[in-house]
Amino acid sequence: MNIALSFPVGILISILLMATTIVVSAGLVLRIRPLPYWQALLIAAVANLLGKLFVSVLHWPGVVSYSLPTVVQLYLSYVFFKPSVSKLLLYWISGFALYLVIHLLITSLFGWTFMFPFWAPRLLG
């Protein structure tokens, strides 16, 4: 199935999905309580909007367009959550793994590739 999304809806869904990975990783790996919903939304919004700016507006190379939002996400996570370097790395790895699983599911179920436009796996059909 391929469900078309408008740009604003796609970016909103992308922000919410990334925020979900941040909340889950912050809760499970960093043991942050209460769960950091607002911080996760802010981190995800900044990272996603920067990514869209670099990719869609400025047309920067992929290595920059996808790396800078990741660096911003890590930096803001460090600022908000204050983890050790090893915990930050584990937090990022767990969040990235969850991000990949979400991408795999939404690409397979809905045809949405906005999380990783260069990778469109299909589990189903």
TORPA-4810 file (N, C-alpha, C, O; in nm, 3 decimals):
<nodes>
NODE_1_0.084_-0.117_0.000_0.000_0.000_0.000_0.089_0.124_0.000_0.192_0.127_0.068_M
NODE_2_0.051_0.224_-0.076_0.127_0.347_-0.081_0.034_0.463_-0.051_-0.049_0.501_-0.134_N
NODE_3_0.048_0.520_0.069_-0.036_0.631_0.111_0.043_0.760_0.095_0.145_0.780_0.159_I
NODE_4_-0.006_0.847_0.008_0.063_0.974_-0.016_0.043_1.069_0.101_-0.064_1.075_0.162_A
NODE_5_0.150_1.144_0.132_0.145_1.242_0.240_0.186_1.378_0.186_0.275_1.388_0.102_L
NODE_6_0.122_1.481_0.235_0.168_1.615_0.202_0.297_1.641_0.280_0.326_1.573_0.378_S
NODE_7_0.373_1.739_0.236_0.500_1.771_0.303_0.480_1.802_0.451_0.551_1.745_0.534_F
NODE_8_0.386_1.891_0.489_0.369_1.922_0.631_0.331_1.800_0.715_0.380_1.784_0.827_P
NODE_9_0.244_1.716_0.662_0.202_1.596_0.736_0.321_1.501_0.750_0.342_1.443_0.856_V
NODE_10_0.398_1.484_0.644_0.515_1.398_0.648_0.617_1.444_0.750_0.672_1.362_0.824_G
NODE_11_0.645_1.574_0.755_0.743_1.625_0.852_0.690_1.611_0.994_0.766_1.581_1.086_I
NODE_12_0.560_1.632_1.014_0.501_1.616_1.147_0.510_1.471_1.193_0.549_1.445_1.307_L
NODE_13_0.477_1.378_1.106_0.487_1.236_1.141_0.633_1.200_1.169_0.662_1.126_1.263_I
NODE_14_0.724_1.251_1.088_0.865_1.224_1.107_0.914_1.275_1.243_0.989_1.207_1.313_S
NODE_15_0.871_1.395_1.280_0.909_1.452_1.410_0.853_1.366_1.522_0.923_1.337_1.619_I
NODE_16_0.727_1.326_1.511_0.665_1.245_1.617_0.732_1.109_1.630_0.752_1.059_1.741_L
NODE_17_0.767_1.048_1.517_0.833_0.917_1.523_0.973_0.929_1.583_1.013_0.844_1.663_L
NODE_18_1.048_1.033_1.545_1.181_1.052_1.602_1.171_1.083_1.751_1.250_1.033_1.831_M
NODE_19_1.073_1.165_1.788_1.054_1.196_1.930_1.022_1.069_2.009_1.066_1.054_2.123_A
NODE_20_0.948_0.979_1.949_0.918_0.851_2.014_1.045_0.772_2.040_1.062_0.716_2.148_T
NODE_21_1.135_0.768_1.943_1.261_0.695_1.964_1.343_0.760_2.074_1.410_0.691_2.151_T
NODE_22_1.339_0.893_2.082_1.413_0.964_2.186_1.355_0.934_2.324_1.429_0.906_2.418_I
NODE_23_1.223_0.939_2.336_1.158_0.911_2.464_1.187_0.768_2.509_1.222_0.745_2.625_V
NODE_24_1.173_0.673_2.418_1.198_0.532_2.453_1.343_0.513_2.496_1.369_0.450_2.599_V
NODE_25_1.436_0.565_2.419_1.578_0.548_2.453_1.615_0.621_2.581_1.692_0.569_2.663_S
NODE_26_1.562_0.742_2.599_1.591_0.817_2.722_1.534_0.745_2.844_1.596_0.742_2.951_A
NODE_27_1.417_0.686_2.827_1.356_0.614_2.938_1.426_0.483_2.969_1.453_0.453_3.086_G
NODE_28_1.457_0.405_2.866_1.517_0.273_2.887_1.667_0.279_2.916_1.715_0.213_3.008_L
NODE_29_1.739_0.355_2.840_1.885_0.357_2.853_1.931_0.457_2.958_2.014_0.425_3.043_V
NODE_30_1.877_0.579_2.952_1.922_0.683_3.044_1.841_0.686_3.173_1.878_0.756_3.268_L
NODE_31_1.732_0.611_3.177_1.646_0.602_3.296_1.593_0.738_3.341_1.585_0.766_3.461_R
NODE_32_1.558_0.822_3.246_1.509_0.956_3.277_1.362_0.947_3.316_1.281_0.889_3.244_I
NODE_33_1.331_1.005_3.429_1.194_1.013_3.478_1.170_1.154_3.527_1.260_1.209_3.590_R
NODE_34_1.059_1.214_3.503_0.955_1.167_3.413_1.007_1.164_3.270_1.106_1.229_3.236_P
NODE_35_0.938_1.089_3.187_0.981_1.076_3.048_0.985_1.214_2.981_0.896_1.296_3.003_L
NODE_36_1.087_1.240_2.902_1.111_1.374_2.846_1.036_1.403_2.716_1.098_1.420_2.611_P
NODE_37_0.904_1.408_2.722_0.825_1.428_2.601_0.855_1.561_2.531_0.878_1.563_2.410_Y
NODE_38_0.857_1.671_2.607_0.877_1.802_2.545_1.019_1.817_2.491_1.039_1.872_2.383_W
NODE_39_1.118_1.768_2.566_1.255_1.774_2.517_1.270_1.690_2.390_1.338_1.732_2.296_Q
NODE_40_1.207_1.574_2.389_1.214_1.487_2.270_1.151_1.553_2.149_1.205_1.546_2.038_A
NODE_41_1.037_1.618_2.169_0.973_1.689_2.058_1.060_1.803_2.006_1.070_1.824_1.885_L
NODE_42_1.123_1.875_2.097_1.211_1.985_2.055_1.333_1.932_1.979_1.367_1.984_1.873_L
NODE_43_1.397_1.830_2.033_1.514_1.770_1.967_1.475_1.719_1.829_1.544_1.745_1.730_I
NODE_44_1.365_1.645_1.821_1.321_1.587_1.694_1.284_1.695_1.593_1.315_1.684_1.475_A
NODE_45_1.217_1.800_1.640_1.178_1.908_1.549_1.300_1.978_1.491_1.307_2.002_1.371_A
NODE_46_1.396_2.012_1.576_1.517_2.079_1.528_1.593_1.990_1.431_1.632_2.036_1.323_V
NODE_47_1.614_1.865_1.467_1.690_1.773_1.380_1.618_1.751_1.246_1.682_1.755_1.141_A
NODE_48_1.488_1.728_1.250_1.413_1.704_1.126_1.407_1.827_1.037_1.424_1.817_0.915_N
NODE_49_1.383_1.941_1.096_1.376_2.063_1.015_1.512_2.098_0.954_1.519_2.145_0.841_L
NODE_50_1.619_2.075_1.029_1.753_2.095_0.972_1.776_1.998_0.857_1.828_2.036_0.752_L
NODE_51_1.737_1.873_0.877_1.752_1.773_0.771_1.678_1.814_0.645_1.731_1.805_0.535_G
NODE_52_1.552_1.859_0.662_1.474_1.902_0.545_1.538_2.024_0.479_1.539_2.035_0.357_K
NODE_53_1.591_2.116_0.560_1.659_2.234_0.506_1.779_2.192_0.422_1.796_2.240_0.309_L
NODE_54_1.862_2.104_0.477_1.984_2.063_0.406_1.954_1.983_0.280_2.019_2.002_0.177_F
NODE_55_1.856_1.892_0.289_1.825_1.804_0.177_1.739_1.875_0.072_1.777_1.882_-0.046_V
NODE_56_1.626_1.927_0.114_1.525_1.977_0.019_1.547_2.120_-0.027_1.511_2.154_-0.140_S
NODE_57_1.603_2.203_0.057_1.618_2.344_0.021_1.759_2.374_-0.031_1.776_2.430_-0.139_V
NODE_58_1.858_2.335_0.047_1.997_2.367_0.011_2.060_2.264_-0.081_2.161_2.291_-0.147_L
NODE_59_2.001_2.144_-0.087_2.050_2.034_-0.172_2.197_2.000_-0.142_2.276_1.975_-0.233_H
NODE_60_2.230_1.999_-0.013_2.366_1.962_0.027_2.385_1.812_0.006_2.287_1.738_0.000_W
NODE_61_2.510_1.767_-0.004_2.536_1.623_-0.019_2.478_1.543_0.098_2.469_1.592_0.210_P
NODE_62_2.440_1.420_0.068_2.378_1.334_0.169_2.460_1.317_0.295_2.405_1.314_0.405_G
NODE_63_2.590_1.305_0.280_2.675_1.284_0.398_2.663_1.401_0.495_2.670_1.381_0.616_V
NODE_64_2.646_1.521_0.445_2.628_1.639_0.530_2.483_1.649_0.574_2.455_1.672_0.692_V
NODE_65_2.392_1.633_0.480_2.249_1.650_0.507_2.197_1.556_0.614_2.106_1.591_0.689_S
NODE_66_2.253_1.436_0.622_2.207_1.340_0.721_2.295_1.338_0.845_2.250_1.295_0.952_Y
NODE_67_2.418_1.384_0.835_2.509_1.384_0.950_2.483_1.500_1.044_2.482_1.481_1.166_S
NODE_68_2.462_1.619_0.991_2.444_1.736_1.078_2.321_1.724_1.169_2.331_1.756_1.287_L
NODE_69_2.206_1.680_1.119_2.093_1.663_1.211_2.122_1.558_1.320_2.075_1.572_1.433_P
NODE_70_2.197_1.456_1.286_2.233_1.355_1.386_2.323_1.416_1.493_2.305_1.389_1.612_T
NODE_71_2.419_1.497_1.451_2.507_1.564_1.547_2.426_1.659_1.636_2.449_1.665_1.757_V
NODE_72_2.333_1.731_1.577_2.246_1.821_1.654_2.162_1.742_1.753_2.145_1.783_1.868_V
NODE_73_2.109_1.629_1.708_2.029_1.544_1.798_2.114_1.497_1.916_2.068_1.499_2.031_Q
NODE_74_2.235_1.455_1.890_2.324_1.411_1.998_2.359_1.526_2.091_2.358_1.511_2.213_L
NODE_75_2.390_1.640_2.034_2.427_1.756_2.115_2.311_1.799_2.205_2.329_1.818_2.325_Y
NODE_76_2.192_1.813_2.146_2.077_1.854_2.227_2.041_1.748_2.331_1.999_1.782_2.441_L
NODE_77_2.056_1.622_2.297_2.032_1.515_2.394_2.129_1.528_2.511_2.092_1.509_2.626_S
NODE_78_2.254_1.558_2.480_2.354_1.576_2.586_2.317_1.697_2.673_2.325_1.689_2.796_Y
NODE_79_2.278_1.807_2.609_2.242_1.928_2.684_2.123_1.901_2.776_2.126_1.941_2.893_V
NODE_80_2.020_1.834_2.727_1.900_1.811_2.807_1.917_1.700_2.910_1.867_1.712_3.022_F
NODE_81_1.987_1.592_2.874_1.986_1.473_2.958_2.114_1.452_3.038_2.113_1.377_3.136_F
NODE_82_2.223_1.515_3.000_2.352_1.510_3.071_2.405_1.367_3.096_2.448_1.337_3.207_K
NODE_83_2.402_1.281_2.995_2.453_1.144_3.016_2.606_1.142_3.004_2.667_1.236_2.953_P
NODE_84_2.666_1.034_3.051_2.808_1.012_3.025_2.823_0.982_2.876_2.725_0.955_2.807_S
NODE_85_2.945_0.987_2.828_2.969_0.961_2.685_2.926_0.820_2.648_2.865_0.800_2.543_V
NODE_86_2.955_0.722_2.733_2.917_0.584_2.702_2.764_0.568_2.702_2.710_0.497_2.617_S
NODE_87_2.696_0.632_2.795_2.549_0.625_2.798_2.489_0.698_2.677_2.388_0.654_2.621_K
NODE_88_2.551_0.810_2.636_2.504_0.882_2.519_2.515_0.795_2.395_2.425_0.793_2.311_L
NODE_89_2.626_0.724_2.383_2.646_0.635_2.269_2.542_0.522_2.270_2.484_0.491_2.166_L
NODE_90_2.520_0.461_2.384_2.422_0.353_2.395_2.280_0.406_2.368_2.200_0.339_2.303_L
NODE_91_2.250_0.524_2.419_2.122_0.590_2.393_2.103_0.611_2.244_1.996_0.583_2.190_Y
NODE_92_2.206_0.661_2.175_2.196_0.686_2.032_2.180_0.556_1.954_2.098_0.549_1.863_W
NODE_93_2.257_0.454_1.989_2.249_0.325_1.918_2.110_0.264_1.934_2.052_0.214_1.838_I
NODE_94_2.056_0.268_2.055_1.923_0.209_2.076_1.816_0.290_2.002_1.725_0.232_1.943_S
NODE_95_1.827_0.422_2.005_1.732_0.506_1.932_1.742_0.485_1.782_1.640_0.481_1.713_G
NODE_96_1.864_0.473_1.731_1.883_0.452_1.588_1.828_0.316_1.545_1.767_0.304_1.439_F
NODE_97_1.849_0.214_1.628_1.795_0.081_1.596_1.642_0.087_1.591_1.581_0.029_1.501_A
NODE_98_1.581_0.155_1.686_1.435_0.170_1.686_1.390_0.251_1.564_1.287_0.220_1.504_L
NODE_99_1.465_0.353_1.528_1.436_0.435_1.410_1.437_0.349_1.285_1.351_0.364_1.198_Y
NODE_100_1.534_0.257_1.274_1.541_0.166_1.159_1.421_0.073_1.153_1.365_0.048_1.046_L
NODE_101_1.381_0.021_1.269_1.265_-0.068_1.274_1.139_0.008_1.232_1.058_-0.043_1.155_V
NODE_102_1.123_0.129_1.283_1.006_0.210_1.245_1.008_0.237_1.096_0.905_0.226_1.029_I
NODE_103_1.125_0.272_1.042_1.136_0.298_0.898_1.097_0.174_0.818_1.023_0.183_0.720_H
NODE_104_1.147_0.060_0.859_1.116_-0.065_0.791_0.966_-0.091_0.791_0.910_-0.131_0.689_L
NODE_105_0.901_-0.067_0.903_0.756_-0.090_0.913_0.676_0.011_0.831_0.586_-0.029_0.756_L
NODE_106_0.706_0.140_0.842_0.625_0.238_0.769_0.651_0.231_0.619_0.563_0.263_0.539_I
NODE_107_0.771_0.191_0.581_0.799_0.175_0.438_0.724_0.054_0.383_0.666_0.060_0.275_T
NODE_108_0.725_-0.054_0.458_0.657_-0.175_0.414_0.505_-0.161_0.416_0.438_-0.208_0.324_S
NODE_109_0.452_-0.097_0.519_0.307_-0.088_0.534_0.243_0.026_0.454_0.134_0.009_0.399_L
NODE_110_0.311_0.141_0.448_0.249_0.260_0.388_0.325_0.317_0.268_0.274_0.406_0.200_F
NODE_111_0.445_0.267_0.241_0.525_0.319_0.132_0.594_0.451_0.165_0.641_0.520_0.075_G
NODE_112_0.601_0.486_0.294_0.663_0.612_0.336_0.814_0.594_0.350_0.859_0.508_0.425_W
NODE_113_0.888_0.673_0.280_1.035_0.663_0.286_1.100_0.789_0.340_1.221_0.806_0.326_T
NODE_114_1.022_0.878_0.401_1.077_1.007_0.442_1.183_0.998_0.553_1.261_1.091_0.570_F
NODE_115_1.186_0.888_0.629_1.287_0.877_0.734_1.425_0.850_0.674_1.526_0.905_0.718_M
NODE_116_1.428_0.764_0.572_1.552_0.735_0.497_1.514_0.728_0.350_1.489_0.619_0.299_F
NODE_117_1.510_0.841_0.280_1.464_0.840_0.140_1.550_0.754_0.047_1.504_0.713_-0.059_P
NODE_118_1.670_0.728_0.086_1.763_0.650_0.003_1.752_0.501_0.028_1.824_0.424_-0.036_F
NODE_119_1.665_0.456_0.120_1.652_0.315_0.153_1.504_0.281_0.164_1.436_0.328_0.255_W
NODE_120_1.455_0.201_0.072_1.312_0.164_0.070_1.294_0.013_0.078_1.261_-0.049_-0.023_A
NODE_121_1.315_-0.046_0.195_1.297_-0.191_0.208_1.149_-0.228_0.205_1.063_-0.146_0.235_P
NODE_122_1.122_-0.350_0.169_0.984_-0.401_0.168_0.980_-0.537_0.238_1.041_-0.634_0.191_R
NODE_123_0.910_-0.541_0.348_0.890_-0.669_0.419_0.775_-0.747_0.358_0.777_-0.870_0.352_L
NODE_124_0.676_-0.674_0.314_0.554_-0.734_0.264_0.542_-0.712_0.114_0.564_-0.601_0.065_L
NODE_125_0.507_-0.817_0.042_0.479_-0.806_-0.101_0.587_-0.745_-0.175_0.576_-0.728_-0.297_G
</nodes>
